[in-house]
Amino acid sequence: MEVFTEEWASACCEALNRGGAYAVAAADWEEGVSVLSMSADPAHGIMEDRAVYIDAHRGHCRGARMASEADIEAAPYVFRANAATWKRLLAGEVEPVTAVMQGKLKLVRGSLFALAKHAKAATAMVAAAGEVGGTFPLSPSGDEAVDDDAADDDAAGS
């Protein structure tokens, strides 16, 4: 299954609800509703922005789906990155908080200070999404979306 799709969003919700680290880390996270957004990069097969809405509350995922514009506008937390950054995050190669501090993962909406209290929950949420796996879109040349630092730095600013 491809990442940042309806099927993938649903699988992420199921992974969050299997318990484990996320349930414990997010037990007191009231506003865990988040949108994870991957920016468009046509050169690498991502023809338009993709965003997933995750309705999480106190360590339980109440639902997940492709995010609508209304979801993006209303979510307390919106995270945005390019495919290369999401690939690293989902592979567990970089922690979400580290990626935010480096400017690779943008906190488009939400308070960094409020999020800091729930850093373990955010990390566990991304780890659960990583457990789901999934493939990245193919570029026009047939290769999976890029993962080099140059492309990461170029697209992070978009």
N, C-alpha and C positions, 0 to 999 in steps of 0.2 A: 504494500500500500504506500502511496505517496504521502509525504509529510504535508501538514497544513491543508488537509482535506477534511470533509465531513466524517469519513470513516476513521481517519487518524484522530480527530478530535474526540470522537466517541470512545475509541480505544484508550486515549489518554485519561478520560474520565474514569473508565473501568480500572485502569492501573492505579489511579489515585485512591480509589475506593477499596483496593485490596489490602489497605492498612499499611502497616510498616512505618517507615520514617516520616512520610508525609502526614499521616494521621496524628502522630505524636507531636511533630514540629508545628503543625498548624492548628492544634486543638484550641488555641485562644485567638486565632486570626479571624476576626469578624468580617473584615472586608477583603477576603481572598479572591474576589471576583477580578479576573484579569483578562486582558486581551494580549495574545502573543501575535506579533505581526512580522511577516517576512516581506521585505521590500522587493519590488519588481526589478528584474534584471534580465531583459530580453536576450542579451548576449549569452546568457547561461540558462536559457529555457524557462525563466520565470517571467511570464508575459504580463502579469499584473500583480499588484500587492495581494498577499494572502494573509488572512487574519483568523485566528481561532479564539472564540469566547469561552472562557472556563468559569462556570458559576460554582465557586468553592466557598464553603462556609464552615469554619471550625473543624477543619481536617476532613471534610466530606465533600465530594464533588456532586453537586445537584444536577449537573448537566453540562454538556460542552457541544459546540457546533461551530460552523463557519460564522464569523462575526459579521453582523450587518453594520451599516454606518451608525445606526442608533446605538448598537452595542458598544462600538468604539467611542462614541461620544459620552456614554453613560458609565463606562467601566471606571472604577477607582484607580486601577493600574493598567497602563498600556505600555508594553515593551515592544521595541522595534529594532530589528537588525536585518542584515542581509543574509543570504543563504549560507555563505561561508561561516559566518559567526554562529548561526543556528546549528550548522553541522557540527561545529566544535562543542557547542553547549550540549547538544543531545548526545554526543559521544562521550561526554564527561571529561573532555580535555581542558575545559575552562569552567570555573564557577560563575554563576550568574552575577554575583556581587562584584567579582573581579572584572567581568566584562563590562558592567555598568561603570565602574571606576575608571576603566581604560577608554570609555567612550565607544566601545564596540557594540554594546547593547544599550540602546537609548531608553531611558525612562521618560516616555512621552507625556504621560500623565501619572500623577501620584507623587506623594511625598517620599523623598529618599530617606528622610529621618524616620517616618512611620514604617517604611519598608525595612529599615535596618533592624527593627525589633523582630522582624519575621524573616530574617535572612535565611535561617535554616529551613523554614517552610518553603521559601521561594526556590532554594537549592533542591529540596526534595521534590518540588513540583516539576522542575526541569528534569531531574533524574528519572522520575516516573515516566515523563514523556519520552526520555531516551530509552527506557526499557521497552517501550512500544516498538521502537525501531522505525522503519519506514525508509523509503528512498527519496532522494531529492530529484527534482525535475531534470530532464536531460537537456543539454545544450543543443543548439542546432547541429553541432558536429556529432551528436550522439553520446557525448561524455556526460557523466553526472555533474551536477552543479559544482563550480570551482570551490577550492578550499585553500588557495594560496593567500599569503598575507597582503600582497599588493591589491588583489581584488577585494579582500576584506576591508582594507583601509579606504579604497575608492568608494565602495558602495555604502560604507557605514555612514557617510555624510549625507546620503540621500534621504 
